[in-house]
Amino acid sequence: MSPPAPSIKHYLADYKVISNANFRFIGNLSTKQDIERVRTGLSFGANAFHVISGLKTRQFYYQLFDQGESRILSSRWLISYHRGPLEPLEIRRLKEGVAPEEMTVRAVPLAVPEEVFLRDTDRKRAKKGILGGTEEKVVFAKKIFLPYLDFTYRFPAEKGLLSKQMVMSEGRSTVLALREANFGFDPKLVELASILADMELDSASVINGVDSTVLVSERLAELKNLLRDYEVQSEERSKQYEALPKGNPTRENLKENIEFLRKTKLLRWKMFADGLQLPTRLDLDKLELLDGTLFYLPYFIAKLSRGGEARYIVWNREGREDDTIADEMTKNKKFRTLIETHALPQTV
């Protein structure tokens, strides 16, 4: 005999206990009813169904409640396949090095020959002067394809001058499809869609991206938490300000701090809203993500080293220097390691 099916009350109790946990892990839930049950406990917004239903095999959405941290993680593959000792021919192939595999991706080609970038790299490299000194060495100078997600979304917006009506508007933007770096949203890159083509590329030069709008959902969740923190801090400072007697010098400091929080909150929202071309006021829970497509942009990246110090020069596909990515490589260790893993020569 099979055991009786658990009652509905049993499931509801399990879902409610989530709100009392600090570490929360949720796998794929296929029905909207199940997702609605965990949405409140996980402090999810309207995009809960999209995030959880989009989880792939061995993927989990987790929240660290007391630190306000949330993201998607993937469990490692536990199966290891073992075989006998290597044959002499296989050992020889390993010593000689295996030719890199090729992969087909949707990408934009370089508009400038690589020879131009190599020449510019050498031109910018510090040489020995009249008085001697060490010169910069080129650690690597290579074309790297970074992943971007072209995604669409919709949101309610008011239309009309006199009789205001709510209509659903749709938008389109792009984002760097990596969790290691965040450059915000860039709608201008949508214009490159017309010149995208299937390209056979060396897999070592391609950095795989997150092929899902889950990354955008995570960025939205991070923004909502950040804006909420600004509001909480402003409310706390305002209560402290009102509790102090007039003439107290601390009141002026609190007033300046409250104004700083207000401006910072508006600035963060403006940066986000401009990247998605959203109205000034919008409930983020009503922003609905539709679909996304991965594509790749080429950059030529050079690392120069001298006396234990290193610097990076990055050019975009049109041959212009990209200081944003160069600065991110200098400051962001995770992003720098990811790039260098693909750019440095692989040794056996």
N, C-alpha and C positions, 0 to 999 in steps of 0.2 A: 504494500500500500504506500502511496505517496503521501507525504505530510500535507496537511490542509494549507491552502493558500493564505498568506498573511492578510489580515484585515486592512481596510483603508486607514483605520486609526493607527495601526502600527507604522504605516508609511508616513503619516503626518507627524508622528512623534519623532521619527528619524530626521525628517526635514527640519523640524523646529529646533532640534538640538544643535544644528549648524551655527545658529546665532550665538551660542555660548562657547564656541571653540575659537581659539586664537589662530591656530594653523588650520586652514580649510583647503581641501583638495576635492575638485569635482571633475569627473570624467565626462565623456560624451553622454548627453541625455537626448533622446531622439524625439520625445513628445513635448509639445508646448505645455501640457499640463504639469509634467514633472519639472520643467524649467521654471514655471511660474511659482512652484512651491519652494524652490531654493532661492528665487530672486531676492526676496525680502531678507532672508538670513545672510546673503552675500552682499547686501547693499548694492545690488545691480540696478542699472537703469533700464530704459526701454530696449536697449540692444542686447539684453541677456540671451534671448533666443538665438540671435545671430552668433554670439561669441561661443556659447556652449555647444550648440548644434554643429558648429564648424570645426570642432576638435577632431583631430585625426587619431588613428590607432596609436596607443602609447602616449597620448598627449593628455595633460591635465591642466586645468585652470586652478591656480592657487592664490590665496590671500593670506597675508600676514597682518592680522587685524590691527594690533597695537601700533604697528609702524606704518600703516596705510599703504603697504606694498602689495602689488598684484601683478601677475604675468602668466604666460603660458610656458609650461616646461614639458620636456619629452624624456621619458625614461629610456635608459640605455638598453641596447639589445643584449640579452643575457646568453644567447646561444653561441658557442664557439665551435667551429668545425675543425677537427684535428685530422691530420693525414700523416703518412709516413715521411721519412727523410727526403730532402731535396735531391733531385738527380743532378749529375755534373753539368748538364746543359742548362738547367735552371739556375744553378749557382753562377755560371758564366754570364747568363743574361742579367742577373741581379748586379754583378760587378760592373758590367758595361752600362747599366742604366736602361730603363724601359722608356720607350717613346711615350710622351704624354698622350692621354686619351683626348679625343675631340668630342665636343658636344654641340648640339644645335640650339641656339637661343634667338629670341627676337631682340635685335640690337640696332644701334645707330653706328655707322662706320666713322672712323676718324676723317675729319675734313682736311687734315694736314699730314703729310708723309712722316713716318717715324724718324726718318733721317734728320728732319728739321728739329725735332725734339732732342735727339741725341746731340746735335750740334749746339743747341741752346744750353743743354746741360753742361757740356764742356766749357762753353763760353762763360757761364755763371760760376763755374768752379774756381775757387780761389787758388791762384798759382803762387809759386815762389817769387818773392820780390827781389829787388836789387840787394837788399841786406840779408837775403836768405829767408829762413823760416820754413815751416812745413806747409805743404800744399794739401788741398782737400782731395780725398779719394772718392770715387764713385762706387758706393756700395752696391747699388742697383739702379737701373734706369729702364723701366718697363711699362708697357701698356697693360692697364688693369681695367676690367669691366665691372662697374658697380651696379647693383640691382636697384631698380625703382619700381614702385607699384602705381599704376594708373588706375584710379578707382572712381566710382560714381556714388552719389549720395542724394538724398532728398530731405526737405525740411519745410515746415509751414511758414508762409510769409504773407504779409499784408499787401494787397494790391488796391489801387484806386486812390484818388485824391480826396473825394468827398465821401463816398460810400465805401468804407473799408471792408474788404472781403479777404478771408483767409483762403489761400490757394497753396497747393503743393508745388514747390520749386525744386528743380534738380540741378546739381552741380557736378563738376569734375575737377580733380586735382591729382597731384602726384606726391609721393613721399619716398625717401630713401628706405628701401625695404630691409633694413638691418636694425637689430636691437642694440648693437654696439655704439651707434651714433644717432643723434637726432638733430636734423637741420630744419625741421618744420615742414610745412606743406608748400609746394611750388606749382601753382596752376599753369605757369608759362611753359613748363616742359610738356604739357599736353600737345602743344603744337608740333612736337617731334613725331607724333604718331604716323604722319603721312610718309615719313622717310624710314620707318622701321622695316627691317627685312630679316629673314631667317639667315643666320650666319653660322658657319662651322668654325668653332673657336677652340683653341687649346684650353682644356679644362683648368689648367693651372693659372690661367689669366682671368678666369671668371669666378667671382665671389657669389655663391648662391644666396638668394634672398628669401624672405618670408613671402611665399606665394599665396597670400590670404589677407583679407581685410581685418583679420584678428589683430594685426599690428596696429592698425588705425584705431581699433576699439581700445587697445591698451593705452594709446596716446590720449584718447578722449577721457578714459578713466583717470589717468594721471593729471590731466588738466582740471577735471572736476574736483579731485582731491585737493589740488593746489589752490583753486579758487575758494574752496570751502575753508581751507586753513587761513587764507587771508581774511575771510569774513569773521571767523572765530577770533582771530587776533585783534581785529578792529573793534569787535564788540567788547572784548576784555579791556582794551585800552580806553574805550569810551566810558565804560563803567568806572574805571579808575579816575578818569578825568573829571567826571561828574561828582565823584565822592570827595575830591580835594577842594578845599576852600579857595575862593578867588584870591589872587595875589601869590599863591604858592608857585615857586619857580618850576616845580615838577610838572605843573599843568601845561606850561609852554612846551616842554620836551615831549609830553604825551600827545599834544596837539600836532606837533611836527611829525611824530611817529605815525599817528593815524592818517595824516595826509600822505605820507610816504607809502603806507600800505594801500591806500586808495589808488594812487597813481600807478603803483606797481601792478596791482590787480587789473586795472584798465589796460596797461601796456601789454601784459601777458594775453589778455583776451583779444586785444587788437591784432597782435601777431598771429594768433590762432585764426581769428575770423577773417583776416585779410588773405591768409593762405587757402581758405575754403570759400572766400567771397560770400560770407554770411552776413545777415543783417546785424545791426548794432546790438539788438536784444534778441536773444534766442535761448529757449530752454534746451540745454544739451541733450536731455533725455528724449527729445522729439527729433533729434537728428538721426536719420536712418541710413545705414550703409547698405549699398546695393551689391556691387560686385567689383572685382579688381583683376587686373592683368599685369603680369610681370614683364618688364623689359630691361635692357642693359645699356648703360652709357659708358663710353671709353674715356679713360683719363690716362695721361702719361705721368708717371710718378717717379721721381728720382730722390735717392737718399745720398747725401754728401757727408763725409766724416773727416774730422781732423782733430788730433789731440784728445781723443776721448769724447768729443762733442759731435753731435749730428744735427743736421737740419734737412728739411724736406722741401722740394719744389714740385708743385702739381700744376699741370696744364689741362684745360678742358679740350673737348674734341675740336674746337675752333682755333686752338693755339694760344688762348689767353690764360694767364696764370690764375689759379683758383686758390686764393689765400684762405678761404674758409676751410677747405679740406686739409690744406697744409697745416693750419693752426690746430685743427682737430687731431691730426696725427701726432703733433707735438705734445698736446695736453692729455689726450685720451689714450691710455695704455691699451685698453681692450680693442679699440679701433685700430691702433697702430700695429698691434700683434696680428690682427686679422689680415691687414694689408701685407705685412712683411712675410707672413706665411706663404702667400701666393707669389710675392715678388722675388724673394730670395731664391737662389739656385737650390734645388733639392739634391741632397747627397744620399748615396746608398750606404 
